[in-house]
Amino acid sequence: MKENPIILLLESSTEVCSVAISKGDTVLAINESAEGNRHSEWMTSYIVKTLEEANLNQNDLDAIAVSQGPGSYTGLRVAYSVGKGIAYALQLPLIEVNTLESLAVACLEDSKIVEDSIIISMIDARRMEVYQCLYDHNGRPKGDISATILDENQFQSYLTDYDRILIVGNGASKVEKLMLTEDFKSRIIIQPEILCSAEHLASLALKSFNKSEFSDLAYCVPLYLKSPHITTSTKHLLVKT
Protein backbone atom coordinates (compact mmCIF):
# COMPACT_ATOMS: atom_id res chain seq x y z
CA MET A 1 0.00 0.00 0.00
CA LYS A 2 1.33 3.42 -0.97
CA GLU A 3 2.48 5.44 2.06
CA ASN A 4 1.23 8.87 0.91
CA PRO A 5 -1.49 8.28 -1.67
CA ILE A 6 -2.69 11.12 -3.85
CA ILE A 7 -6.47 11.31 -3.64
CA LEU A 8 -8.90 13.47 -5.60
CA LEU A 9 -11.64 14.65 -3.18
CA LEU A 10 -15.10 15.65 -4.42
CA GLU A 11 -17.76 17.36 -2.28
CA SER A 12 -21.16 18.43 -3.63
CA SER A 13 -23.68 17.30 -1.01
CA THR A 14 -24.84 20.84 -0.14
CA GLU A 15 -24.69 24.27 -1.79
CA VAL A 16 -20.88 24.01 -1.72
CA CYS A 17 -19.14 22.67 -4.82
CA SER A 18 -15.65 21.71 -3.69
CA VAL A 19 -12.67 19.87 -5.17
CA ALA A 20 -9.38 19.17 -3.40
CA ILE A 21 -6.33 16.96 -3.81
CA SER A 22 -4.55 15.42 -0.85
CA LYS A 23 -1.23 13.64 -0.51
CA GLY A 24 -1.24 11.57 2.63
CA ASP A 25 -2.94 13.77 5.23
CA THR A 26 -1.94 17.04 3.54
CA VAL A 27 -4.26 18.97 1.23
CA LEU A 28 -2.21 20.19 -1.73
CA ALA A 29 -4.83 22.36 -3.45
CA ILE A 30 -8.51 23.19 -3.23
CA ASN A 31 -11.11 25.07 -5.26
CA GLU A 32 -14.67 25.65 -4.09
CA SER A 33 -17.70 27.90 -4.21
CA ALA A 34 -20.83 28.14 -2.07
CA GLU A 35 -22.99 29.92 -4.65
CA GLY A 36 -25.04 26.75 -5.15
CA ASN A 37 -26.91 25.08 -8.01
CA ARG A 38 -23.90 25.12 -10.34
CA HIS A 39 -22.22 21.89 -9.34
CA SER A 40 -22.48 20.24 -12.75
CA GLU A 41 -21.05 23.38 -14.34
CA TRP A 42 -18.08 23.79 -12.00
CA MET A 43 -17.07 20.31 -10.85
CA THR A 44 -15.02 19.25 -13.87
CA SER A 45 -13.38 22.66 -14.33
CA TYR A 46 -12.44 22.69 -10.63
CA ILE A 47 -10.82 19.28 -11.06
CA VAL A 48 -8.66 20.54 -13.92
CA LYS A 49 -7.73 23.71 -12.02
CA THR A 50 -6.93 21.85 -8.79
CA LEU A 51 -4.69 19.35 -10.57
CA GLU A 52 -2.81 22.23 -12.20
CA GLU A 53 -2.37 24.05 -8.88
CA ALA A 54 -1.02 20.87 -7.28
CA ASN A 55 1.39 20.37 -10.24
CA LEU A 56 -0.15 16.98 -10.93
CA ASN A 57 -2.00 15.23 -13.73
CA GLN A 58 -4.70 12.58 -13.64
CA ASN A 59 -2.17 9.76 -13.96
CA ASP A 60 -0.67 10.77 -10.59
CA LEU A 61 -3.91 9.96 -8.77
CA ASP A 62 -4.17 6.87 -6.58
CA ALA A 63 -7.87 7.08 -5.68
CA ILE A 64 -11.05 9.12 -5.95
CA ALA A 65 -13.07 10.06 -2.85
CA VAL A 66 -16.64 11.35 -2.93
CA SER A 67 -18.80 12.82 -0.19
CA GLN A 68 -21.46 10.17 0.31
CA GLY A 69 -24.25 12.23 1.82
CA PRO A 70 -26.83 12.70 3.12
CA GLY A 71 -27.55 15.94 1.36
CA SER A 72 -28.88 17.42 -1.85
CA TYR A 73 -30.21 14.75 -4.20
CA THR A 74 -28.99 16.55 -7.31
CA GLY A 75 -25.69 17.67 -5.79
CA LEU A 76 -24.75 14.18 -4.64
CA ARG A 77 -25.45 12.77 -8.08
CA VAL A 78 -22.98 15.22 -9.64
CA ALA A 79 -20.01 14.13 -7.51
CA TYR A 80 -20.88 10.46 -7.88
CA SER A 81 -21.25 10.57 -11.66
CA VAL A 82 -18.01 12.52 -12.08
CA GLY A 83 -16.08 10.52 -9.49
CA LYS A 84 -17.24 7.13 -10.75
CA GLY A 85 -16.49 8.16 -14.34
CA ILE A 86 -12.92 9.16 -13.53
CA ALA A 87 -12.35 6.09 -11.36
CA TYR A 88 -13.59 3.80 -14.13
CA ALA A 89 -11.58 5.52 -16.86
CA LEU A 90 -8.33 5.51 -14.86
CA GLN A 91 -8.98 2.16 -13.14
CA LEU A 92 -8.73 3.76 -9.69
CA PRO A 93 -10.47 2.76 -6.46
CA LEU A 94 -13.45 4.82 -5.28
CA ILE A 95 -13.82 5.82 -1.63
CA GLU A 96 -17.10 7.00 -0.09
CA VAL A 97 -16.86 9.38 2.89
CA ASN A 98 -19.88 10.04 5.06
CA THR A 99 -20.67 13.76 4.84
CA LEU A 100 -21.81 14.19 8.44
CA GLU A 101 -18.73 12.40 9.75
CA SER A 102 -16.48 14.70 7.71
CA LEU A 103 -18.15 17.70 9.39
CA ALA A 104 -17.50 16.18 12.82
CA VAL A 105 -13.84 15.69 11.91
CA ALA A 106 -13.65 19.33 10.83
CA CYS A 107 -15.11 20.37 14.18
CA LEU A 108 -12.55 18.28 16.07
CA GLU A 109 -9.73 19.88 14.10
CA ASP A 110 -11.11 23.39 14.72
CA SER A 111 -12.18 23.18 18.35
CA LYS A 112 -11.00 21.85 21.69
CA ILE A 113 -13.50 19.16 22.61
CA VAL A 114 -13.83 17.93 26.19
CA GLU A 115 -15.20 14.57 27.28
CA ASP A 116 -18.62 15.80 28.39
CA SER A 117 -19.26 17.45 25.01
CA ILE A 118 -21.01 16.16 21.93
CA ILE A 119 -20.84 17.19 18.27
CA ILE A 120 -23.98 17.33 16.15
CA SER A 121 -23.40 17.52 12.41
CA MET A 122 -26.40 19.04 10.64
CA ILE A 123 -27.24 19.43 6.97
CA ASP A 124 -30.25 21.49 5.88
CA ALA A 125 -33.16 19.36 4.67
CA ARG A 126 -35.65 22.25 4.18
CA ARG A 127 -37.82 24.09 6.70
CA MET A 128 -36.93 22.98 10.26
CA GLU A 129 -35.75 19.55 9.16
CA VAL A 130 -32.11 18.50 9.09
CA TYR A 131 -30.04 15.42 8.36
CA GLN A 132 -28.05 14.85 11.50
CA CYS A 133 -25.83 12.52 13.48
CA LEU A 134 -24.27 12.82 16.94
CA TYR A 135 -20.56 12.22 17.55
CA ASP A 136 -18.56 11.97 20.78
CA HIS A 137 -15.37 13.88 21.62
CA ASN A 138 -13.35 11.33 19.64
CA GLY A 139 -15.46 11.64 16.52
CA ARG A 140 -17.22 8.31 17.03
CA PRO A 141 -20.92 8.22 16.04
CA LYS A 142 -23.51 7.96 18.80
CA GLY A 143 -26.61 6.59 17.14
CA ASP A 144 -27.76 6.52 13.54
CA ILE A 145 -27.98 9.18 10.87
CA SER A 146 -31.50 10.55 10.69
CA ALA A 147 -33.76 13.08 9.04
CA THR A 148 -35.01 15.06 12.06
CA ILE A 149 -37.43 17.95 12.60
CA LEU A 150 -35.79 20.13 15.23
CA ASP A 151 -37.69 20.96 18.41
CA GLU A 152 -36.99 22.27 21.90
CA ASN A 153 -37.58 18.97 23.70
CA GLN A 154 -35.02 17.21 21.58
CA PHE A 155 -32.28 19.63 22.63
CA GLN A 156 -33.31 19.65 26.25
CA SER A 157 -32.81 15.88 26.28
CA TYR A 158 -29.34 16.26 24.75
CA LEU A 159 -28.37 18.79 27.42
CA THR A 160 -29.51 16.43 30.13
CA ASP A 161 -26.83 13.96 29.03
CA TYR A 162 -24.08 16.34 27.90
CA ASP A 163 -22.68 19.54 29.35
CA ARG A 164 -21.93 21.18 26.02
CA ILE A 165 -23.07 20.72 22.42
CA LEU A 166 -21.15 21.85 19.33
CA ILE A 167 -23.25 22.10 16.18
CA VAL A 168 -21.73 22.29 12.70
CA GLY A 169 -22.94 22.33 9.11
CA ASN A 170 -25.35 24.41 7.07
CA GLY A 171 -28.27 23.30 9.24
CA ALA A 172 -26.70 24.60 12.44
CA SER A 173 -28.26 28.07 12.30
CA LYS A 174 -31.74 26.52 12.56
CA VAL A 175 -31.05 25.76 16.22
CA GLU A 176 -31.10 29.52 16.91
CA LYS A 177 -34.81 29.54 16.02
CA LEU A 178 -35.69 27.12 18.81
CA MET A 179 -37.28 28.52 21.98
CA LEU A 180 -34.57 27.31 24.35
CA THR A 181 -33.93 28.71 27.83
CA GLU A 182 -30.93 31.00 28.28
CA ASP A 183 -29.22 28.29 30.34
CA PHE A 184 -29.52 25.84 27.49
CA LYS A 185 -28.41 28.40 24.92
CA SER A 186 -25.26 29.14 26.94
CA ARG A 187 -24.25 25.50 26.63
CA ILE A 188 -24.64 25.32 22.86
CA ILE A 189 -21.89 26.41 20.49
CA ILE A 190 -23.18 26.93 16.96
CA GLN A 191 -20.52 26.84 14.25
CA PRO A 192 -22.32 27.36 10.92
CA GLU A 193 -19.01 28.49 9.42
CA ILE A 194 -17.86 24.84 9.42
CA LEU A 195 -19.44 23.83 6.13
CA CYS A 196 -19.01 20.87 3.84
CA SER A 197 -15.68 21.08 2.03
CA ALA A 198 -13.57 18.61 0.09
CA GLU A 199 -10.65 19.28 2.44
CA HIS A 200 -12.65 17.71 5.30
CA LEU A 201 -12.73 14.41 3.39
CA ALA A 202 -8.94 14.02 3.37
CA SER A 203 -8.25 12.27 6.68
CA LEU A 204 -11.21 9.90 6.41
CA ALA A 205 -10.37 9.06 2.79
CA LEU A 206 -6.78 8.30 3.81
CA LYS A 207 -7.97 5.92 6.55
CA SER A 208 -10.19 4.08 4.07
CA PHE A 209 -7.38 3.90 1.51
CA ASN A 210 -4.96 2.43 4.06
CA LYS A 211 -7.56 -0.19 5.01
CA SER A 212 -8.42 -0.90 1.34
CA GLU A 213 -12.04 0.04 2.07
CA PHE A 214 -13.14 0.72 -1.49
CA SER A 215 -16.62 0.87 -3.03
CA ASP A 216 -18.02 -1.11 -5.92
CA LEU A 217 -18.25 1.25 -8.89
CA ALA A 218 -21.23 -0.58 -10.35
CA TYR A 219 -23.41 -0.62 -7.27
CA CYS A 220 -22.47 2.23 -4.90
CA VAL A 221 -25.00 5.06 -4.64
CA PRO A 222 -25.22 8.20 -2.49
CA LEU A 223 -26.86 8.16 0.93
CA TYR A 224 -30.02 10.07 0.06
CA LEU A 225 -32.18 9.30 3.16
CA LYS A 226 -35.15 10.97 1.45
CA SER A 227 -36.68 11.00 -2.00
CA PRO A 228 -35.96 14.04 -4.19
CA HIS A 229 -38.16 17.11 -3.70
CA ILE A 230 -40.00 17.55 -6.98
CA THR A 231 -42.32 20.48 -7.56
CA THR A 232 -45.03 20.87 -10.19
CA SER A 233 -44.87 23.85 -12.48
CA THR A 234 -47.69 26.37 -12.10
CA LYS A 235 -47.20 27.66 -15.62
CA HIS A 236 -49.91 26.91 -18.17
CA LEU A 237 -48.60 25.02 -21.18
CA LEU A 238 -49.69 26.17 -24.60
CA VAL A 239 -51.13 23.28 -26.52
CA LYS A 240 -51.76 23.55 -30.23
CA THR A 241 -54.98 22.01 -31.40
C-alpha positions as CSV (number, residue, x, y, z in Angstrom):
1,M,0.0,0.0,0.0
2,K,1.3,3.4,-1.0
3,E,2.5,5.4,2.1
4,N,1.2,8.9,0.9
5,P,-1.5,8.3,-1.7
6,I,-2.7,11.1,-3.9
7,I,-6.5,11.3,-3.6
8,L,-8.9,13.5,-5.6
9,L,-11.6,14.7,-3.2
10,L,-15.1,15.7,-4.4
11,E,-17.8,17.4,-2.3
12,S,-21.2,18.4,-3.6
13,S,-23.7,17.3,-1.0
14,T,-24.8,20.8,-0.1
15,E,-24.7,24.3,-1.8
16,V,-20.9,24.0,-1.7
17,C,-19.1,22.7,-4.8
18,S,-15.6,21.7,-3.7
19,V,-12.7,19.9,-5.2
20,A,-9.4,19.2,-3.4
21,I,-6.3,17.0,-3.8
22,S,-4.5,15.4,-0.9
23,K,-1.2,13.6,-0.5
24,G,-1.2,11.6,2.6
25,D,-2.9,13.8,5.2
26,T,-1.9,17.0,3.5
27,V,-4.3,19.0,1.2
28,L,-2.2,20.2,-1.7
29,A,-4.8,22.4,-3.4
30,I,-8.5,23.2,-3.2
31,N,-11.1,25.1,-5.3
32,E,-14.7,25.7,-4.1
33,S,-17.7,27.9,-4.2
34,A,-20.8,28.1,-2.1
35,E,-23.0,29.9,-4.6
36,G,-25.0,26.8,-5.1
37,N,-26.9,25.1,-8.0
38,R,-23.9,25.1,-10.3
39,H,-22.2,21.9,-9.3
40,S,-22.5,20.2,-12.7
41,E,-21.1,23.4,-14.3
42,W,-18.1,23.8,-12.0
43,M,-17.1,20.3,-10.8
44,T,-15.0,19.2,-13.9
45,S,-13.4,22.7,-14.3
46,Y,-12.4,22.7,-10.6
47,I,-10.8,19.3,-11.1
48,V,-8.7,20.5,-13.9
49,K,-7.7,23.7,-12.0
50,T,-6.9,21.9,-8.8
51,L,-4.7,19.3,-10.6
52,E,-2.8,22.2,-12.2
53,E,-2.4,24.1,-8.9
54,A,-1.0,20.9,-7.3
55,N,1.4,20.4,-10.2
56,L,-0.2,17.0,-10.9
57,N,-2.0,15.2,-13.7
58,Q,-4.7,12.6,-13.6
59,N,-2.2,9.8,-14.0
60,D,-0.7,10.8,-10.6
61,L,-3.9,10.0,-8.8
62,D,-4.2,6.9,-6.6
63,A,-7.9,7.1,-5.7
64,I,-11.1,9.1,-6.0
65,A,-13.1,10.1,-2.9
66,V,-16.6,11.4,-2.9
67,S,-18.8,12.8,-0.2
68,Q,-21.5,10.2,0.3
69,G,-24.3,12.2,1.8
70,P,-26.8,12.7,3.1
71,G,-27.5,15.9,1.4
72,S,-28.9,17.4,-1.8
73,Y,-30.2,14.7,-4.2
74,T,-29.0,16.6,-7.3
75,G,-25.7,17.7,-5.8
76,L,-24.7,14.2,-4.6
77,R,-25.4,12.8,-8.1
78,V,-23.0,15.2,-9.6
79,A,-20.0,14.1,-7.5
80,Y,-20.9,10.5,-7.9
81,S,-21.3,10.6,-11.7
82,V,-18.0,12.5,-12.1
83,G,-16.1,10.5,-9.5
84,K,-17.2,7.1,-10.8
85,G,-16.5,8.2,-14.3
86,I,-12.9,9.2,-13.5
87,A,-12.4,6.1,-11.4
88,Y,-13.6,3.8,-14.1
89,A,-11.6,5.5,-16.9
90,L,-8.3,5.5,-14.9
91,Q,-9.0,2.2,-13.1
92,L,-8.7,3.8,-9.7
93,P,-10.5,2.8,-6.5
94,L,-13.5,4.8,-5.3
95,I,-13.8,5.8,-1.6
96,E,-17.1,7.0,-0.1
97,V,-16.9,9.4,2.9
98,N,-19.9,10.0,5.1
99,T,-20.7,13.8,4.8
100,L,-21.8,14.2,8.4
101,E,-18.7,12.4,9.8
102,S,-16.5,14.7,7.7
103,L,-18.2,17.7,9.4
104,A,-17.5,16.2,12.8
105,V,-13.8,15.7,11.9
106,A,-13.6,19.3,10.8
107,C,-15.1,20.4,14.2
108,L,-12.5,18.3,16.1
109,E,-9.7,19.9,14.1
110,D,-11.1,23.4,14.7
111,S,-12.2,23.2,18.4
112,K,-11.0,21.8,21.7
113,I,-13.5,19.2,22.6
114,V,-13.8,17.9,26.2
115,E,-15.2,14.6,27.3
116,D,-18.6,15.8,28.4
117,S,-19.3,17.4,25.0
118,I,-21.0,16.2,21.9
119,I,-20.8,17.2,18.3
120,I,-24.0,17.3,16.2
121,S,-23.4,17.5,12.4
122,M,-26.4,19.0,10.6
123,I,-27.2,19.4,7.0
124,D,-30.2,21.5,5.9
125,A,-33.2,19.4,4.7
126,R,-35.7,22.2,4.2
127,R,-37.8,24.1,6.7
128,M,-36.9,23.0,10.3
129,E,-35.8,19.5,9.2
130,V,-32.1,18.5,9.1
131,Y,-30.0,15.4,8.4
132,Q,-28.0,14.9,11.5
133,C,-25.8,12.5,13.5
134,L,-24.3,12.8,16.9
135,Y,-20.6,12.2,17.6
136,D,-18.6,12.0,20.8
137,H,-15.4,13.9,21.6
138,N,-13.3,11.3,19.6
139,G,-15.5,11.6,16.5
140,R,-17.2,8.3,17.0
141,P,-20.9,8.2,16.0
142,K,-23.5,8.0,18.8
143,G,-26.6,6.6,17.1
144,D,-27.8,6.5,13.5
145,I,-28.0,9.2,10.9
146,S,-31.5,10.5,10.7
147,A,-33.8,13.1,9.0
148,T,-35.0,15.1,12.1
149,I,-37.4,17.9,12.6
150,L,-35.8,20.1,15.2
151,D,-37.7,21.0,18.4
152,E,-37.0,22.3,21.9
153,N,-37.6,19.0,23.7
154,Q,-35.0,17.2,21.6
155,F,-32.3,19.6,22.6
156,Q,-33.3,19.7,26.2
157,S,-32.8,15.9,26.3
158,Y,-29.3,16.3,24.8
159,L,-28.4,18.8,27.4
160,T,-29.5,16.4,30.1
161,D,-26.8,14.0,29.0
162,Y,-24.1,16.3,27.9
163,D,-22.7,19.5,29.3
164,R,-21.9,21.2,26.0
165,I,-23.1,20.7,22.4
166,L,-21.1,21.8,19.3
167,I,-23.3,22.1,16.2
168,V,-21.7,22.3,12.7
169,G,-22.9,22.3,9.1
170,N,-25.3,24.4,7.1
171,G,-28.3,23.3,9.2
172,A,-26.7,24.6,12.4
173,S,-28.3,28.1,12.3
174,K,-31.7,26.5,12.6
175,V,-31.0,25.8,16.2
176,E,-31.1,29.5,16.9
177,K,-34.8,29.5,16.0
178,L,-35.7,27.1,18.8
179,M,-37.3,28.5,22.0
180,L,-34.6,27.3,24.4
181,T,-33.9,28.7,27.8
182,E,-30.9,31.0,28.3
183,D,-29.2,28.3,30.3
184,F,-29.5,25.8,27.5
185,K,-28.4,28.4,24.9
186,S,-25.3,29.1,26.9
187,R,-24.2,25.5,26.6
188,I,-24.6,25.3,22.9
189,I,-21.9,26.4,20.5
190,I,-23.2,26.9,17.0
191,Q,-20.5,26.8,14.2
192,P,-22.3,27.4,10.9
193,E,-19.0,28.5,9.4
194,I,-17.9,24.8,9.4
195,L,-19.4,23.8,6.1
196,C,-19.0,20.9,3.8
197,S,-15.7,21.1,2.0
198,A,-13.6,18.6,0.1
199,E,-10.7,19.3,2.4
200,H,-12.7,17.7,5.3
201,L,-12.7,14.4,3.4
202,A,-8.9,14.0,3.4
203,S,-8.2,12.3,6.7
204,L,-11.2,9.9,6.4
205,A,-10.4,9.1,2.8
206,L,-6.8,8.3,3.8
207,K,-8.0,5.9,6.5
208,S,-10.2,4.1,4.1
209,F,-7.4,3.9,1.5
210,N,-5.0,2.4,4.1
211,K,-7.6,-0.2,5.0
212,S,-8.4,-0.9,1.3
213,E,-12.0,0.0,2.1
214,F,-13.1,0.7,-1.5
215,S,-16.6,0.9,-3.0
216,D,-18.0,-1.1,-5.9
217,L,-18.2,1.2,-8.9
218,A,-21.2,-0.6,-10.4
219,Y,-23.4,-0.6,-7.3
220,C,-22.5,2.2,-4.9
221,V,-25.0,5.1,-4.6
222,P,-25.2,8.2,-2.5
223,L,-26.9,8.2,0.9
224,Y,-30.0,10.1,0.1
225,L,-32.2,9.3,3.2
226,K,-35.1,11.0,1.4
227,S,-36.7,11.0,-2.0
228,P,-36.0,14.0,-4.2
229,H,-38.2,17.1,-3.7
230,I,-40.0,17.6,-7.0
231,T,-42.3,20.5,-7.6
232,T,-45.0,20.9,-10.2
233,S,-44.9,23.9,-12.5
234,T,-47.7,26.4,-12.1
235,K,-47.2,27.7,-15.6
236,H,-49.9,26.9,-18.2
237,L,-48.6,25.0,-21.2
238,L,-49.7,26.2,-24.6
239,V,-51.1,23.3,-26.5
240,K,-51.8,23.6,-30.2
241,T,-55.0,22.0,-31.4
